[in-house]
């Protein structure tokens, strides 16, 4: 797992209604599981509140050719991916699978049109918006938490003053 996969994993996990499984293996062959095709998704996230499953890919490549090829390959095998992933995880068959790409803004400019063409529900998010100091890490809400330096200064009590 590379550094930013861990950052994305922590971002997703901070939402207490989201359960994550990193480096999740998706079989693409319903009858012979170990035969190709198969894929590893960077993070599989099951969002219980929204009843959605996110196939999260993380990239900071300037030329995301491999990711675009992966998305096209997923589209070709989408029916099988839906079938095998839901069989293997026991996720409700009615819950949609949604690709979600995390990347640098310039990379997302290249990926997003392809993603939306292949998967209209697909999502993108800039890596710069998932940095841990931008949200509450034990119970993430969608709003960004106020930066420490912007908070009003709190008076501190002097321990020795309270003892006298």
Secondary structure, DSSP 8 states (H G I E B T S, - for coil): --HHHHHHHHHHHTSTTEEEEEEEEEES-SSSTTSS-EEEEEEEEEETTTTEEEEEEEE--SS-HHHHHHHHHHHHTHHHHHHHHHHHH---TTSEEEEEEEE-HHHHHHHHHHHHHH-TT-EEEEGGG--GGGS-TTS--SS----GGGS-------HHHHH-
